[in-house]
Amino acid sequence: MAVDINWGELGFGYIKTPYRFVAEYKNGKWNEGGLTGDDKLVISECAGVLQYAQTAFEGLKAYTTKDGRVVTFRPDLNAERMAQSAARLEMPVLPEGMFLRAVEQVVAANRDHVPPYGSGATLYLRPYMFGSSPVIGVKPAEEYQFRLFATPVGPYFKGGVKPLTIRVCDFDRAAPHGTGHIKAGLNYAMSLHAIVDAHEKGFDENMYLDAGTRTFVEETGGANFLFVTKDGKVVTPKSDSILPSITRRSLCYVAEKYLGLTVEHRPVKLEEVYGFAECGLCGTAAVISPVGKIVDHGREICLPSGMDKMGEVTKKLYDTLTGIQMGTIEAPDGWLHEIK
Ligand SMILES: *Cc1c(COP(=O)(O)O)cnc(C)c1O
């Protein structure tokens, strides 16, 4: 290990690594793109991203498996989702091949920043794309940059798993027919006030409801819900304004094919949640964070799994998916993308 990092003590913050990937879109086409050591960029003061928030991003991680391979998890799905985000924001779609090449080149070039197996830490990868040319009348930019950098992040559950307390939020995250289903920076900009307010009031996260009727569960600011019913079924909310989490989709596959559970992907009324046994938040960072309590204004939903451990089914899902990711349980074809 060439770098001097205490992997177990790392938090989730930006640490500059030596190499990142940059590609530019100009005159209707992408250039070849490649690695650079320069972490700074110069763009017009009037760039589309700065004026009208024309930007989308992705998040995935590279890590070391038990048998010593450096891999990323299903990066093809990140490429696909980024293409969907780009199309919805009138940005040029990046070819999947270039996205995967960027992942491979950045991880390979920063290989000494990939944490060892067992440390719990990972090398987080942040691909993103933005309008870089000047735009003052509202329209899509003409030039774009795609970039991908890497930053090492620490174990998510430092000092053990602590179930979260979340609140039903009075702000909305995404409108029907809006941009909730894509990974756009703008969805996060507007969630910042809600999360700061939630933290000030002692909650870990916001549960957003559907903006149309405020009766169905959508997701949090950055993770999808997964529920377990009292008879052991896995239920995940379905809505056109939920971001399709790769972790949630992978967990549902694992639930069905590895654990033989029944999985329902359907609209979920908040009222129903009062009768559920377990609740978790799914996303790349934590895989699943258990939720112990949901505060719905004056009422409380205390999940039977309680405030000091993951629910039983949640734990099985977590152990199975992390086992697949770490190479101790056989992965479905194509899930682990090895970096040579
Ligand atoms: C990124 C994100 C998720 C989690 O997606 P993963 O692919 O599992 O990391 C969930 N919700 C929102 C709003 C997100 O932006």
PDBQT file of the ligand as one rigid body, heavy atoms in Angstrom, charges set to zero:
ROOT
HETATM    1  C1  LIG A 401     -28.460   7.753  -6.115  1.00  0.00    +0.000 C 
HETATM    2  C2  LIG A 401     -29.808   7.744  -5.515  1.00  0.00    +0.000 A 
HETATM    3  C3  LIG A 401     -30.354   6.589  -4.913  1.00  0.00    +0.000 A 
HETATM    4  C4  LIG A 401     -29.574   5.320  -4.737  1.00  0.00    +0.000 C 
HETATM    5  O1  LIG A 401     -29.227   4.714  -5.937  1.00  0.00    +0.000 OA
HETATM    6  P1  LIG A 401     -28.085   3.606  -5.999  1.00  0.00    +0.000 P 
HETATM    7  O2  LIG A 401     -27.966   3.328  -7.463  1.00  0.00    +0.000 OA
HETATM    8  O3  LIG A 401     -28.563   2.430  -5.249  1.00  0.00    +0.000 OA
HETATM    9  O4  LIG A 401     -26.872   4.209  -5.399  1.00  0.00    +0.000 OA
HETATM   10  C5  LIG A 401     -31.642   6.663  -4.451  1.00  0.00    +0.000 A 
HETATM   11  N1  LIG A 401     -32.368   7.792  -4.518  1.00  0.00    +0.000 NA
HETATM   12  C6  LIG A 401     -31.870   8.922  -5.059  1.00  0.00    +0.000 A 
HETATM   13  C7  LIG A 401     -32.712  10.133  -5.099  1.00  0.00    +0.000 C 
HETATM   14  C8  LIG A 401     -30.586   8.926  -5.581  1.00  0.00    +0.000 A 
HETATM   15  O5  LIG A 401     -30.102  10.048  -6.125  1.00  0.00    +0.000 OA
ENDROOT
TORSDOF 0
